[in-house]
Amino acid sequence: MAANRKGDRRERELVNRLDEAGFAVMRAPASGSATERDLPDVLAGDGDTFYAIEAKSSSGRPIYLTGEEIESLIYFAQNFGAKARVGIRFDRESWFFFHPGDLYVTDGGNYRVKKETALNDGEGFDSFVGGLSRS
């Protein structure tokens, strides 16, 4: 499966899970190459808390984000009044969330999340949505 098709499917999966948990949520499929605007992959809010989420998935290899992706996420989140989060999903695992400042920064200024880091240090989906579903 092409990488963007898998990424699109994972983003839709995240949107559906957040919706089921009671969030108003939308996917911004124009993020990335379709526009010059700094847009996150997913916007979600529950009336009290709003998130701008950059979503990434992998079969098991480390996930890398460019410094520009993180800067754009933070810029948008601050201007929108949302909390910036990076959502990570490895095959056969659930979603894990990180504040951009908690990600490992490589010598080249990019960001990396290994599967072990996600499993050990990431915020799990249930915790991220506030425990039990609100729907």
N, C-alpha and C positions, 0 to 999 in steps of 0.2 A: 504494500500500500504506500502511495506517495506520502512523503512527510507532511505536506500541508493538508492532505485529506485526513490523515490521522489526527493532526493538530486541530483541525476544524471539528472533527468528531469529538475530541476530548473537550474542547471549549463548549460545544453544545451539551455534552454530558454534565459539565460543571454548572451551566445555566439551569438545566433541568433539576439538578440536585438542590441548588440554591432556591429555586422556585418552590420545590416540594417542602423546603424548610421554612417557607413563609416570607422569603425576600421578594421584593420587586426587583427584577433582574433583566438585563439586556446584554446581548453580545454585540460587540462592535466589529463586524467582519471586515470593516474598512481599515482596521489597524494594520500596521505593517506597510506594505508597498503601495496600497491603493490611494493613499492620501499623504500629504505633507504634514497633516495635523498630528499632534502628539496624543494618540488615543490608546487607552488600555484595551485589553481583549474583552473584559467583562466589567460591567458596572452593576453593583448590587446595593440595596438598601432596605432597611426594615422600619424606617420612620425615625429611628434614633441614630443608627450607625450606617454610614455609607462607605463602600469599598470600591476602589479602582484596582482591578486585578489583572496582572500580566500572567497568563496561563502557559505552562510549558509541560510537555510530556516526553517520556523516553521509555525505551524497552528495558533499560537498566544501566545504560551508559550515563556518565555524568551529564548534567544539563548545564549549558553555558548561556549566559545572557550578556549582551554587550553593555558597556558602560552607558552608551546612548539609550538603550532600551530602558535601563533603570532611571536615568536622568529624565527621560520623557514621562515615565510612569509617575515619578515624584512630582514633576512639574504639573502634570494634569491633575493629580490628586490634590495638591495644594490649592490650585485655582478652582477646583470643583467643590472643595470642602469635604473630600473623602480621605479615607485611610488607604495608603498605598500598600498593596500586598502582592507577593509573588506566589501563585498557586502552582504546585508541583505534583505531577502524577506519574508514577512509574507503573509499568505493566504489572498486573496482579496485585496492586496496592491501591489504597484509597488516596484521596487528595490530602496534601499537606501544605500549610501556608507559612510564609515567612515575611517579616518586615524586611524591606530592602537593606536596612542597616545591619541585619543579622546574617547576611550572606557572605560567604568567603570571597574575597577580592583577590584575583590573580595578579601576578607581577605586571601583566599587560593592561590592567585596569578593567578587566572583564569580571564577571561574577560566575561562580560555580556552585552547584548543589550536587553532591553525590547521594546515591540511594541511601547509604548508611546514615548520612547526615539528616536526610528527610525523615527516616524512620525514628531516629534518636532525638532529634532536636526540633522537628517541624511541629506546628500546631495542627492536630488532626481535624478532620471535617466537623465532627460533632462539637468539639470545643470551639471551633471557629464560628459556627452558627449559634452558639450559646447553649449547647447541650441538646435538649430534646427539640424536635421540630416544633415550629410555631404554627403550623398550618391547621 
